[in-house]
Amino acid sequence: MFISSITSLSVAEVSKRISPWHMEHGKRVEDEYEKIKIV
C-alpha cells in the first residue's frame, strides 16, 4: 500500500510523492500521514 511505504522515505520524498496525489485525494492523505507520524 502507498501509505505504508511512506515510513521508509524522507520528508522531502514524501512531499514530492504526496503533492500530486494529494491534489486528487484531498485531506485524506494528510490524515493518513498524521497517523504514521503518531505511530
SVG drawing of the C-alpha trace seen along z (x, -y; Angstrom):
<svg xmlns="http://www.w3.org/2000/svg" viewBox="-10 -20 25 22">
<polyline fill="none" stroke="black" stroke-width="0.4" points="0.0,0.0 1.2,-3.5 0.9,-4.8 2.9,-2.0 5.9,-2.9 6.0,-6.5 7.7,-5.5 10.9,-4.5 11.0,-7.8 12.5,-11.1 10.1,-14.0 11.2,-15.6 10.5,-12.4 7.1,-12.1 6.2,-15.6 7.1,-15.1 5.1,-11.9 2.1,-13.2 1.9,-16.6 0.2,-15.4 -1.6,-12.6 -2.9,-15.0 -4.5,-17.1 -6.7,-14.1 -7.5,-12.8 -7.7,-16.0 -7.2,-16.0 -7.3,-12.2 -3.6,-11.8 -2.8,-14.3 -4.9,-12.3 -3.0,-9.1 0.3,-10.9 -0.7,-12.1 -1.4,-8.5 2.0,-7.5 3.7,-10.3 1.8,-9.4 2.8,-5.8"/>
</svg>
